[in-house]
Amino acid sequence: MADEYTPLRKALLVAGTRRLHLGVAGAGVGAGLLASVLDLGGQTLPTVTMGLGILAYLAMVALDVTNPAFIRRANSRQRVDDEDAEAWLNPKTLRDAEIREVYSAILSAMEQCRRVYAGTNESLRSSLADGLRRSEELVRVAGRAAKRSDAIRRHLDNDTPESLKNELSRLRALSERTGDETARKSFLQAADAKAKELETYEQLHGLRDRIHAQLKLIETSLDGLSAKLVKLEATDLAEAVSINDSITENVQTMTSDVQILESSYDETMQELLQ
């Protein structure tokens, strides 16, 4: 049966029913109703609180429906929800076993954070919503880094340091053994190219290790976050705000670190193409 929705209308429907967006709206409305029941701030505080919750919900929906990638996913067969089918990398697609393992652990840690978050009361969820969103962004960044590391692994698997060093030694030996000056220069040029290839190999190997270490740091950070959320008391709003601020700071730092690694990756791969 033909879909009765236009692409934009269907995207609006999907965005409007995302759990995260509804949770934000519900938290604002719930907090406003609670303030009204407890007679806090007269009529102004409940009204403002509920209004802010609804405005935040509408803003999040608007961001989705103005995103062309989201509209495409909403009109495809892919399920579009808080897990963002396009953004979350499938660990099974990764060739590098260590990277696959750590990225799988990152996804597991993020899911644990989500489960704990969903089990908190509305006030805590409202205080922690931004931190959870930023943590999800960090998982997407980790997925990009994991894909780059996997590309590095495919390149590294084409050679070994030993084979490159042996070939370099062989070319240098040939240059010393030949009596023909033209041949000697050609052997030396080939040796220089092989030396550069060996240097690039070692750079890529180090870059891959740095990405691996950064992913482990992200995994540890998310594990620590879920542990903090579990310990939160229902009325500990101050601690929730503190955790939210800490998440924001950590995510900014780790995202910046990953972006530096991505730049190094792009520069190194560009050198390979020259």
N, C-alpha and C positions, 0 to 999 in steps of 0.2 A: 504494500500500500504506500502511496506517495506520502511523503512527510508533509504535514499541513503547516509546518513552521518554515518561515524564511530563515536563512542562515543566522541573521542577527537576532531574530526572535528566539530561535532555539538556543543560541549562545546565552541570551538573557535568562532563559528558563534554567539552563544548567548552572549559570553563575549564581542565580538567586537561590538555588537549593543546595549550594556547597555547604558542608557541615561547618567548616571554619567560619564562613560568613554568618551563618545562622547562629553559631555560638556567640559571636561577638554581639550581634543584635540582642540575643537572649540575655546575655550578661548585663547589657546596659538597661534593658527593660526590667530585668529582675532586681537590679540594684536600685532602680527608681521606685519600684513597688515596695521594696523593703524600706527605703527611706520614708515613703508615704505612710506605711503601716506604723513605723516607729516615730512618726511625726518629727522627722529630722529636716531642718531647714525650711519649714513651712511648706508652701506649695511650689516654691521656686526650685529647690534641690531635686525633688523627684522628677519634675518636668524637664529640667536641664539634663539630668542623668539619662533619662529615657531618650531624650532628643539626641544626645551625643551617641548613644548606642545605635540608634537608627541611622544617623548620619554616617557613622563609621561603616555600617553594613552597606549603605548605598554607595559609598566611596569605593569599597572593595569590589562590589558588583560592577561599578563603572569601569574600574581598572581592567577587569576581565574582558568586558564586552568591547573595549577599545583596543584590545590586543589581538592582532590578526591571527597569531599562532593559536590562541585560545579558541577563537571562532572556528578555525579549521578543525581543531580537535573536537569541539562540541558538535560539529556536524559530521564527524567520522564515526566509525564503529568503536573507537577507543572510549573507554570510560574516563570521564573527566571529573575528578573529585579532588579531595585534599592531597592525594598522593601524586597528582599531576603526571599522568601516564607518560608524557613525552619527556619530562624533566628527570624522572628517576631512572637511572641506568640499571639494566639487568646485569647482575654480577656474572651470570653464566656466559655472557658475551665476552668476558675478559679472558685473555690468554695467559696472562701472568698470574701464577697460582698465589703468590704472596699478596699481590694487589687485589685479586679476587677475594681472598680471605678477609683482608682488612676492610674492604668496601662492604662486604656482606655483614661484617660486624657493625659497621657504621649504620647500615640500614636497620639492623636489629636494635641498636641502641636508640635510634630515632623512633622506632615503633614503640619501644618501651616508654620513652618520654611522652609520646602521644597517649598511650594507655593511662599513664599516671595522671597526665593533664586532664583527660576526660573524666577521671574519677574524683577530681577536686570540686569544691563548691563553686558557685557562679562568681563570687567575689574574687576568689583566687584565679579563676580562669581569665577574668577580665584583666587582672594585673599581669598575668603571665602570657597573654595572647601574643603580644609583640615579640617577646623572647622566643616563643615557639615558632613563630613565622620566620624569624631570623635564623633559627636553628635549621629549619627546613631549607632555607636559602643556602646555608653552609653545606648541607648534604648535596645540593645540586652542584655547588662549586667542587665538592669532593668528587662527584661523578665526572666532571670535566677533567679534573686532574688524573683520575684513574684511566680515562680513555687515552690521554696523552702518554701516560706511563705504559699503557698497553702497546701503543704505537712504537714507543722506544724499544720495548721487549721484542717486537717483531723485527726491528732493525738489528738488535743485538744478536738475535738467534741466527742471523745470516753468517756471522763470523764468530771467532773466538780470539781473545788477546794473543793466545799462543800462535794461532795460524797467521795473524797479522804480523807478529814479531818475526816469525820464521821467514815469511815472505820478504820482509824488510831486510833481514840479514842476508837472504839469498841474493837480492838485488844489489846490495852493497858489495857482496863478495864478487858478483859478476862484473861490477864496475872496476874493481881492483884487478881482476884477472885478465880482462881484455886488453889487447894492445892497440885497439882501434879507438882513436879519440872520439869519433862520432858516436860509436857504440857506448863508450864510457859515459858520455854526456847523457845519452838516452837512458842508460841504466840508472844514473844518478837522479834524473828527473822522475823516473818511475819510483825510485826509492823515496824521494821527497813526497810524492803523492801518497805513497803507502804510509809514510810517517804521519802525514796529515790525517789519513784515515784512522790510524791507530789513536791519534790524539782525540779525534772526534768520538771514537768508540769509548774512550775512557771518560770523556765529558758526559756522554749520554748515560753511561753506567752510573756516574756520580749523580746526575740529575734524576735518574730513576730512583736511586736510593733516597734522595732528598724528598721526592714525592711520596715514597713509601713512608718515610718518617713523618711527614706532614699529615698523611692520612691516619697514621697511628695516633697522632696528637688530637685529631678531630674525633676519633673513636673514643679516646680517653675523656675528652671534654664532654661528649654526649653521655657517656657512662656516669660521669660525675654529676651531670645535670639531672638525670633520672633519679640518682640517689638523693639529691637535694630535694627534689619534688616529693619523693616518698616520705621524707622526714617532716615536711611542712604540716603544721597544725592548721586546722580549719580556719582559725581566726588570726593567723599570723600574716596579716597583709603587708606589714612592714618588711618582713623577710622575703615575701613574694616580690615586692618591688625591688629589693636589693638584688635578688636572683635575676630578675628581668634586666636590670642595669648591667649586671656582671656578664650576662649572656651577650648583650649588645656589644660590650667592649671586647669580649673574647672573639666573637664572630667577626667583628671588624678587623681585628688583628690577624686572625687566621685566614680570612678572605684575602687580605692584602698579601700575606705570605704566599698563598697559592697563586695569586696573580703574578707575583714576581717569578715563581717557578714556571708559569705558563709563558711569560715573556722570554725566559731563558730557553725554554723548549722551542718556541717559534724562531728565535735567533739561530739556534743550533741546527734546526731542520732546514732553515734557509741557507745556511752554509753548505749543507749537504747537496743542495740543488745547484750550487754555483760551480 
